[in-house]
Amino acid sequence: MKELTNEQLSRQDYVDGEIYRLIQTLNPTKESIDWNIEMIGEIRDAIQNWMVDRLRLTSEQSFYPFIED
């Protein structure tokens, strides 16, 4: 069974964490927004679409590593 490397897991954590920080930073209220991986995932997909598909800056694996079937 394949597993992500520590480096790949760190990259995932970094991307998700930065998206969460962006959400908190853009929040115009004083209310805290709880960690919500569904929300983070939707935003990550949009960013990935731009970086990978539209701008062709990087690969999907480099942007957000995953285990291929």
Secondary structure, DSSP 8 states (H G I E B T S, - for coil): -----HHHHHHHHHHHHHHHHHHHHH--SSS-----HHHHHHHHHHHHIIIIIIS--S-HHHHS-----
